[in-house]
Amino acid sequence: MAAALPYGRLSAFYLVFFAVLGVLGPYWGPYLKSLGYEAAQIGTLIGLLHATKLIAPNLWGWVADRLGRRMGVIRFACVAAALGFAGVFVAESFLTMAGVILAFSFFWNATLSQFEANTLSHLGAQSHRYPRIRLWGTVGFMVAVLAVGEGIDVLGAGIVPAVLLALFITLSGISLSVPEAPGNGGDRAGPGLWAVLRQPKVLGLFGACFLLQASHGPFYAFYSIYLQDAGYSGTAIGLLWAVALLAEIAVFLLMPRWLPRFGHRRLLIIAMLLAVVRWVMVGLFPEQVPLQAFAQLFHAATYGVYHAAAISMVDRYFTGALQGRGQALYSSLTFGAGVAVGSFLAGALWDVIGGASTFVLAAGLGLAAAVLAHHTLPRPGARALSGA
């Protein structure tokens, strides 16, 4: 790493940001269930959490690119998210809970894509080193999953909002210490946003990533509930999530070597095909602990390999003054629209066709993602890919 790289401060932000996800992902659904919400309502509320990514990252990305002060936007959004989330303690109905989720997620969902752009600006030509910083997010996620899982077993799901508020406040403090990367304002020369978006390789990348993240919708909304219904304790659920995260950490350590060796396109397609296998195993064998643990190992591919390859491609396609909006579009169209659509559909189908069939349908979305990527992303050496 270059001496000027603020490795510790960048890593600390990822650590706490993904600790928030480590509570929201596995335990927000069970917390809502403990409040008496039904499956369709839970799917809708979790879908809203992701739906704000359709607007927030793009709006704040435009602001950050225009101002050239990306970290200023991030700091404001972190503080506003903490204040917005505090409303969860007074939300007493479905509508007020939906309002709280929309309020805090509108700001919280603005932060990651801009922080990714700031990190990649710090890295410059060494973007293949990004996974070594990002892996600390996985560590934060894993610690949160294990700690809160055990806490729920002892104290109940009611601890979830208090833990989340503490993490939001901590994240706000860390954001104040992270420096702005040189050149965050970007070079105003180069192609416009629509000229980049119209390229088949960009449309194909975003379309395939959307489908893959839609396939994750049932997992994020109902996996912990699915395991609860199969008789798993909170600690056991946390351990299964931890298996996925340990695999993700391992692959992030390897990706700086794998990306130059195997190429972005090949790794992306392999990750999407492995998602098909993962969702079939999750859906059809919920009571088989070894198979669930094995399926969780595939998270190394369906998130770790996928994200490292995809975000690097986005960084190459959207350069200069488009960097922030490129990352925002990637976030909003995939982790936003993709997961939101998948969550809404899962909530609508869960009580109708059952969890197993819902996960099999998710596997079909993973397969569609791989097919689209195969047909639209240029092979290595193709002129359109510009070396990616």
N, C-alpha and C positions, 0 to 999 in steps of 0.2 A: 504494500500500500504506500502511496505517496505520503511524505511526512505531513503535508498540510491537510490531509484528509481527516475530518473530525469523526473518526471511526466510532469512538465510544458514545458520542452524543447522538449520532445517527442510529446506532444500534439500540440505544436506550429508548428512543422514540418508537422504533419497531417493536421492542420488547413489550412496552406498555400498551401500544395500540392493539396488538394482537392478543394481549391478555384480556382486553375488552371483548374481542371476538371469542376468546376462549371461554368466556362466561355467557355471552349472548348466543353463540352457536349451539352448544350442547344443552344449556339450561334455561334459556328464555322460554322455549316451548313448554317444558315441565312447569316453570313458574306460572305461566299463563293458565296452564291446565289446573294448577293448584288453586287459582282464583275462580275456577268454575267455567272457563271458556270452553266451547265445543271445538271440534276439529276444524270445521269450516272457518270459525272465527280466528282460531290460532293461525291457520294458513293465511288468512287475510292480513292479520296483524304483522306476521313475519314478512309477508309479501310487501307490505307498506314500508317496512324497515329497509328493504332493498329497492323499492320503487323510487325513493327519493334520489337514488343514484342516476336516474334518468335525467334529472334537472341539475341537481346540486354540483356535481363535479364539472359539468360543462359551464355553468354560470360562473363558478369560482375560478375555473381554469381560464376563462376569458378575462376575468378581473385581474388574475395574477399575471397573465401574459401582457395585459395592457399596462399595468403598474410596474412590472418588473420587480415586484417585491413579493415573491412567492411565500417566504416565511412569515411575512406580515399577515397574509391571508390565512395561513395555517394557524397562527397563534390566535387570531380572532375567532376562527371557527372552533378551535378546541375549547375556548372559554364559553362560547355560546352553546356548544353541545352540552357542557357540564350543567349550565344553568337550565337548559331545556329539559335535560333528563331528570332534574330534581322534581319536575311535575309528576313523575310516576308515583310519588308518595301520596298524592291527593287524587289520583285518577280513580274514580269509583264506578265507571261504566265502560262499555265497549267503545263508545264514541269518544269519551275523554281519553281513554288509553290510546286510541288511534291518533288523537290530536297530539298527545305527548310524543308518540313514536315519530310522527311526521316532523314535529318541531326539532327534537334533538338530532334525528338522523339527517335532516336537511343540512345541518352544519357538520356533523361528524363525517358524513359521507363525502364531504368536500375535501377532507384533509389528505387522505392517502394518496390519491393520484398526484396531487401537487407535491407531496413529500417524495414520492417516487421520482418525479421530475427533478426535484432539488438534489436528491441522492445521485441520480445519473449525471447531473451537471457537475457535481463534485468529482465523480469518477472519470468523466471525459471519455477518452479513448479506451479506458480500461473497464468498460461496462460489463465484461464477462466476469468481473470480480463482484458484481452486485449480489449474487447469492450468499457470499460470505458475510455480508452485512445483514441481508434479509433473514438469515437463519435465526437471528436473535428474536425476530418476531415469532418464529415457531417455538422457541424456548419459552417465551412469555405465554403463548397459547397453551402449551403443555402444562406449565406450572399452574396456570389458572384452572385448567380443566381438572387436574388432580386435586388441588386444594379445595376448590368449590364443590367437587363431587363428594369428598369426604365431609365437608361442612354441611352439605344438604342431608347426608345420612344422619348426622348428629342433631342439627338444628332445624332442618326443614328448608323448603324452597324459598321461604321468606327472606333468606339472607341475600338472595340474588341482587335486588336493587341497591342495597347498601354497598355491596362489593363493587358494583358497577359505578356508582357515584364516586367512590374513593378513587377508582382507576381513572375516571374522566378528569378529576381534579389533578391527579398526578401527571397525566398526559399534558394538561395545560401548562404545568410548571416546567416540564422537560422541553416543551416547544420553545420556551423563552431562551433556552441555552443553545439551540441549534443555529449555526450561522447560515446566512444566505450564501448560496454558491455563486462564484464569479460567473458573470455572463447569464444570469437567470433571466435577464430581460430579453435575451435572444437576438438573433440577427433578423432584421425585418425583410431582408432580401429572400428570394426563393419563391417557390410556388405557393399559391393560396390554399386555404383549407379545402375548398371544394375540388380543386385540381388534384389534390392528394386523395381525397375520399373517393373520387370517381375511378381510381385505378382498380382493375379487377383483383389484384393481389390484396389490396386493402379491404375491399368489400368481402372477399373470400375469407380473409383472416378474421374480421369482425363477425361474420356470419357463423363460422365454425366455432369461434369462442362463445358466441351467444348460445348455440345449441348445447355445447358442453356444459356451460354453467346452468342452463335450464335443466339439464339432467341431474344437477346437484340439488335442485329445489326440494324434492322429497327428503333428501338426506339432511339438509340443514333444518327443515321444518319438523321432521317427524322421526329421525333416526333414534334419538334418545327416548322418545315416547314408544317407539316400536320395541326397543330393548326393554323398557320398563314393563310393557305389556307381556313380554316373554319371560319376565321374572328376574331381570337383572337389577342389582342394587345400584345406587348412585356411584359408589366407589368402583364397581365393575364397569359401569358405563364410562367413567372417567379414565380407567385403565385402557379401555378399547380406543378411546380418542387419543390417549398417550402413545399407543402403538403406532397410530397413523402419524403422529407428530415426530416420533423418533425416526421413522422412515423418511419423513420430509427433511429433517435435519441432515441425515446422511446424504440425501440426494443433492441438497443445496451445497454441501461440501464438495461434491463431485462435479456439479454443473460447470464450474469454470474450465474443467478439462473436457467435459462431454460436448459443450456447445461448439468449440472450434473443431472437434474431432468428427462428430456425427452430423452437425448441422441443425439449424432451427426447424426446418420443415419436417425432417424425418422424426425428430424427437417429439414434435407436436402431434403428429399422426399416431405414433406409438402410444402416447399418453391417452389420446382419445379412444383408441381401440381397447386399452386396458380398462377404461371406464366402463365399457360394456360388460367385461368380466366382473368388475367390482360390484355393479348394481345387481347383476343376476345373483351373485353369491349373497349379498346383503338381503335381498328380497326373499329368496327361496329357503334360506337356512338360518332363520333368526335364533333358533335354539341351539345351534351348533357353535359353541364358543371357539373352538380352533378355527373354524371356517370364517367366523366373524373377525377374528384377529388377523387371519390371512388376508381377508378382504381389505382390512384397514391398512395393511402394508402397501396396497395399491394407491393410497393417497400420495405416496412419494411421486407417482407418475401423474395422477389426475389433477394434482395441484402443484407439486414441486417442479417437476419437469415442464409441465404445461405452462405455468406462470413465468418461469425463468426464460423459456423460449419465446413466449408471446410478448412479454414486456420488452425484450430486447429487439424484437422485430418492430414493435410500435416505435421504439426510440429511433430506429433507423429510418422509418417511413416519415415520421413527423419530426422535423428538425427546426432549429432556430426558434423563431417566435411562435411556431406551432407546437412546440414540445409539450407545454402544459395542457393544451387542448387535445393533443393526441392521447396523452395518458388519461385525460378526463373521459374522452370518448370510449377508450378501452374499458375503463372502469364502469361507465354508465351502461354501455351496451351489453356487457358480459356479466360482471358481478352485480350490476343493477338490474337491467331489464331481463337478463337471462335467469338469474336466481328468482326474481320477482314472479316472472311467468311460471317458472317451475313450482314455486311455492303456492301460488294461486291454484294451479291445476292440481297439485297434490292435495290441497285442502278440499277441493271440490270432489276429488275422486276417492279419497281415503276411506270414507265410510260407505262408499257405493261399491267399489270393486275390491277393496282391501289393500293392505300394505304391500303384500307380495306382488300383486299385479301392477301396482303403482310403480314399484321399483323396476319391474320388467319393462314398463313403458319408458322409464328413465334410461334404461340400457339402449333402447331404440334411438333415443335422442343422441346418445354418445356415438352410436354407429353412424348416424346421419352427419354428425360433426366431422368424423374421420373421412367420410366420403367427400364432403364439401372441401375440406382442406386438401385432400389428394388431388382434386380436379382444378383447384383455383390457385394454389400456392406454387410459384415457380420452383423448379428443381435447382439444386446447387449449380452455379455456373451460368444460369439463365440471366440474360441482360436485365430483365425486368426486376430482378431481385436485388440488383446492385450489390452483390456479394453476400447477401444475407442468406 
